[in-house]
Amino acid sequence: MKHLKIDNLHVSIGDREILRGLSLDLPTGQVHAIMGPNGSGKSTLAKVIAGHPDYTVTSGDILFDGESILAMEPDARARKGIFLAFQYPSEIPGVTIANFLRAALQARLPDGEELEATEYYAKLYEKMDLLEMPRTFTSRAVNEGFSGGEKKRCEILQMAMLRPTFALLDETDSGLDIDALKIVSHGVNSLRGPETGMLVITHYQRLLNYIVPDYVHVMVNGRIVESGTKELALKLEAEGYDWATEPEAEAVGA
Amino acid sequence: MSDTQTQLDIDREKGNFRYDVDYEFDAGTGLNEKTIDYICDVKGEPDWIRKFRKDALKKFLEKPMPTHWASHDLENIIFDKIRYYLSQGGQKPKKTWDEVPEDVKRTFERLGIPEQERKFLAGVEAQFDSEAAYSNIKEAVGKQGVIFMGSTDALKEHPEIFRKWFGKVIPTGDNKFSALNSAAFSGGSFIYVPPGVKVSHPLQAYFRINAENFGQFERTLIIADEGAEVTYMEGCTAPKFDTATLHSAVVELVALKGAKIQYITVQNWSNNVFNLVTKRGLAMEDAEVKWIDCNIGSRLTMKYPGVVMKGRRARGEVISIALAGDGQHQDTGAKMVHAADETTSNIVSKSISVGTGRATYRGLVNIPRHLKGCKNNTECDALLINTSSRTDTYPAITVRGTGNACQHEASVSQVSSEQIFYMQQRGLTEAQAMSLSVNGFVNDLVRQFPMEYSVELKRLIDLEMEGSVG
């Protein structure tokens, strides 16, 4: 079992502090959900773990199986096994999904070793079938002209191909209709297992009906204010976040 | 960044090597009537060419440098210090690689030319400084009546076709550098494809500059007779010298009724080469001339391939990719001259500027009032990599009359930091991400290159981009 450990993390963008002493322990084999109101810092957390250059870690640490990854470039973190399914994935004009994923997998191989093309395509088609994506998808440029649902499916396809140790899913449910949500959730669930830890970031409880988490954390103002089992998500659904944003609630979780 | 820097240097090594060569024929430095007499004498040229050259010399000397619109870097060419004719193995190219002098042959072997010839070409001409060292056409292609030889041989052996078109598409006085070429030309290809013959594989020329303080002035004339089709590719390299080297070619294409000519260039000169080239095609009724032009190397390139659409329904196309690296200026574009009804032209230009590189697009489209049913489409897209990179666009489009249409689109973009982060998050290094983005930017154009060239092109772009980040 491996651990992704966030230890009393403080993060700023410019002069503004967004994460204010956040701690979290995500072991492989578990799915943790992070819920919280808009602006609580959920997406920042995902981007900071992935190494986004806009954010500054002012104190605290991020440990991948005991080793700090703060000094690592985003690509080194990715190759180590951290995957971020983006809320707003970038378009890469002219680069097909097949070529992009191939380059990403090739980047994980030792120098001089070539990716085996037949195996690669067999795997790619298998994962596309799982996500109910037509074969023609492979020759489309990454995210270019994609619908919201296509973008999210494409993110999960990449996750399925890259087999990360820790996957961060940032608002993967946003912009999805119920059918797309079911397909995407099915894809995510198929990747659950003892080798993978997942952090599912969402504003709504709806996603958690399909991707059932082992633990739920409530995030407010850059901190986790309450942690519990999946029932906590139901409580949030019923009562909203107001109870959590009240000052006395802070003491409970932190 | 140290790793990627090394790889960039390896790329420079591809063409950046030089074997010592003893030149048997050397016209010395500077260009005057004596230089021309020397060239005519060693080549054994007829009198009309001697006169043609001397008239051209006058025009060259009369014409001012075009610095009122072009780069002042042109002023750094010292014409008196340049050597205008250098030949090692004589004036007659060899028909087998075994006959090519050893020191010249190993240069082309290192550049992979004989190998490419075996694999996918219908014929090859390999020019070393002023003369072709090797010229051969596959037997089957020769049997179809296709003529493929050096320009000097052609003017002697096939004067009836050669004289008819030589200097007709691009007159001597078209510009200062076409005049220079007309005075000093040596080497280059002559191709004639008989009516209805479709050459299935490309013919290729490879231009190699080996000498320092040298000017290469090849002259190419391609004629596709009625209904004929041919694809011609040229590649070029030179070693890196501290001093400036000059390459100034003239390329004339003639596509007669219903003929198709496709001319592909992958220019990878070293960064000390002034590459000042005039290229133009004439397209008769229902004919098509297509330029696929890729400029990666050189210090300054000025090149605007053109098509004069002289016959009804003629088509002209220029597909252009320019990569301006640190310290380079790629001043490229296209000229489309519509001179008959229902002619159509298409220009697609993509440029990438890296470091202090500068890419300039200059386009000329002319559709006069009396014509009907003419169409032009122009797209030019520029990609800037660093904040110090520069791009300029100078389109000159003149469309008159009521029955003609023209469409122009231009864009300037940058690879966004979000896009790079996204790609890095998938495990690609920053340099790999940049390289993939740039390859994506030109991908739709690269796909138009023959397979062997598109692979080479992608590799060149990768290597150029690896040094650009950090």
Interface residues (C-beta under 8 A of the other chain):
Chain A: A50 G51 H52 P53 E73 P74 D75 A78 R79 F83 L84 F86 P89 S90 E91 I92 P93 G94 V95 N99 F100 L101 A103 A104 A107 R108 A141 Q158 L162
Chain B: S416 S417 E418 Q419 F421 Y422 M423 Q424 Q425 R426 G427 L428 T429 E430 Q432 A433 L436 S437 N439 G440 F441 V442 N443 D444
